[in-house]
Amino acid sequence: MHRYLITLLTFRSRKVFTENAVVLSVIEVLRDSCWKSHFDVHGYCFLPDRLVMIARGKTEYSDMKAFLATFKSSSSAVLQERIGHPLWKKKYLERVLRKNEDSRKIADEIFQLPVKSRFVASASAYQFKGSFVIGGRKNP
């Protein structure tokens, strides 16, 4: 039941996540993939060319690689016709979080990414972030 900091980059670094409808469709797939794979997402942020999230397995049978494979293939299928190319790069970045690392603190750092990238002046102004488990952190 590890926690992972995961970064998924879009295919050829294309800026796919700029429209509400696109992000909402991928969030729906992410929720479904979490449910099927027994994972929680403590924090996520869609930047134009990537998704950064903290995911945690809920059981000893939770398999991060299977979760990501399910999510990546399902979300690509949902957007394939609209964008005309694969959604994700094949490789991704992931790191197992240590026991002493606070999920809420890291989620807050993820929520600050749009500010650091100068998309918005404050994290509260950015709509493409949220959490499936931390109260008060709702998705769009």
C-alpha positions as CSV (number, residue, x, y, z in Angstrom):
1,M,0.0,0.0,0.0
2,H,2.6,2.5,-1.2
3,R,2.1,6.1,-2.1
4,Y,3.6,7.3,-5.4
5,L,4.4,10.7,-6.9
6,I,3.6,10.2,-10.6
7,T,4.2,12.5,-13.6
8,L,2.6,11.5,-16.9
9,L,3.8,13.5,-19.9
10,T,1.7,14.0,-23.0
11,F,2.7,12.6,-26.3
12,R,5.3,14.9,-27.9
13,S,4.7,17.3,-25.1
14,R,1.6,18.5,-26.7
15,K,-0.6,21.0,-24.8
16,V,-3.7,18.8,-24.5
17,F,-5.0,19.9,-21.1
18,T,-6.2,23.4,-21.8
19,E,-10.0,22.8,-22.2
20,N,-12.4,22.0,-19.4
21,A,-14.1,19.3,-21.4
22,V,-10.8,17.5,-22.1
23,V,-9.7,17.6,-18.5
24,L,-13.1,16.5,-17.2
25,S,-13.2,13.5,-19.5
26,V,-9.7,12.4,-18.3
27,I,-10.7,13.0,-14.6
28,E,-13.7,10.7,-15.1
29,V,-11.4,8.0,-16.5
30,L,-8.9,8.5,-13.6
31,R,-11.7,8.0,-11.1
32,D,-12.8,4.8,-12.9
33,S,-9.3,3.5,-13.1
34,C,-8.8,4.2,-9.4
35,W,-11.9,2.3,-8.5
36,K,-11.0,-0.7,-10.7
37,S,-7.4,-0.8,-9.5
38,H,-8.0,0.0,-5.8
39,F,-6.1,3.3,-5.7
40,D,-6.8,6.7,-4.2
41,V,-5.5,10.0,-5.7
42,H,-4.6,12.3,-2.9
43,G,-3.8,15.2,-5.2
44,Y,-3.6,15.8,-8.9
45,C,-2.9,18.7,-11.2
46,F,-3.3,18.9,-15.0
47,L,-0.8,21.2,-16.6
48,P,-1.1,21.7,-20.4
49,D,1.4,19.0,-21.2
50,R,1.3,16.7,-18.1
51,L,-0.5,15.2,-15.2
52,V,1.1,15.2,-11.8
53,M,-0.5,13.2,-9.0
54,I,-0.1,11.4,-5.7
55,A,-1.6,7.9,-5.8
56,R,-1.9,5.4,-3.0
57,G,-2.8,1.7,-3.2
58,K,-5.7,0.8,-1.0
59,T,-5.0,-2.9,-0.6
60,E,-2.0,-5.2,-0.7
61,Y,-3.2,-6.2,-4.2
62,S,-3.0,-2.6,-5.6
63,D,-0.6,-2.7,-8.5
64,M,0.7,0.8,-9.5
65,K,1.9,-0.3,-13.0
66,A,-1.5,-2.0,-13.7
67,F,-3.3,1.1,-12.5
68,L,-1.3,3.4,-14.7
69,A,-1.6,1.0,-17.7
70,T,-5.4,0.9,-17.3
71,F,-5.6,4.7,-16.9
72,K,-3.3,5.6,-19.7
73,S,-4.9,3.2,-22.3
74,S,-8.5,4.2,-21.2
75,S,-7.8,8.0,-21.3
76,S,-6.0,7.7,-24.6
77,A,-9.0,5.8,-26.1
78,V,-11.4,8.5,-24.8
79,L,-9.5,11.3,-26.5
80,Q,-8.0,9.5,-29.5
81,E,-10.6,10.8,-32.0
82,R,-10.6,14.3,-30.6
83,I,-6.8,14.8,-30.6
84,G,-5.8,12.5,-33.4
85,H,-2.7,11.0,-31.6
86,P,-1.9,9.1,-28.5
87,L,-2.4,11.0,-25.3
88,W,0.6,9.9,-23.2
89,K,4.3,9.3,-23.7
90,K,5.1,5.6,-23.1
91,K,7.4,6.3,-20.1
92,Y,6.5,8.2,-17.0
93,L,8.1,9.4,-13.8
94,E,7.3,7.9,-10.5
95,R,8.7,7.9,-7.0
96,V,7.6,5.9,-4.0
97,L,7.0,8.4,-1.1
98,R,8.7,7.7,2.2
99,K,6.7,7.1,5.3
100,N,7.6,10.4,6.8
101,E,6.5,12.4,3.7
102,D,3.1,14.1,4.2
103,S,0.6,13.5,1.4
104,R,-1.2,16.7,2.1
105,K,2.0,18.8,2.0
106,I,3.0,17.2,-1.3
107,A,-0.5,17.7,-2.7
108,D,-0.2,21.4,-1.8
109,E,3.1,21.5,-3.6
110,I,1.4,19.9,-6.6
111,F,-1.4,22.5,-6.4
112,Q,1.3,25.2,-6.6
113,L,2.7,24.0,-9.9
114,P,0.4,26.3,-12.0
115,V,1.6,29.3,-9.9
116,K,5.3,28.3,-10.4
117,S,4.6,27.9,-14.1
118,R,3.0,31.4,-14.1
119,F,-0.3,30.2,-15.5
120,V,-2.1,31.8,-12.5
121,A,-1.3,34.2,-9.7
122,S,-2.7,31.9,-7.0
123,A,-3.4,28.1,-6.8
124,S,-7.0,28.8,-5.9
125,A,-7.5,30.4,-9.3
126,Y,-6.5,27.2,-11.2
127,Q,-9.3,24.9,-12.0
128,F,-7.5,21.7,-13.2
129,K,-6.5,20.4,-9.8
130,G,-8.1,18.4,-7.0
131,S,-8.2,15.4,-4.8
132,F,-10.4,12.3,-4.6
133,V,-9.8,11.9,-0.9
134,I,-8.6,15.2,0.8
135,G,-11.5,17.3,2.0
136,G,-12.0,20.7,0.4
137,R,-10.0,19.7,-2.7
138,K,-12.6,19.1,-5.3
139,N,-12.0,18.7,-9.0
140,P,-13.7,21.0,-11.6
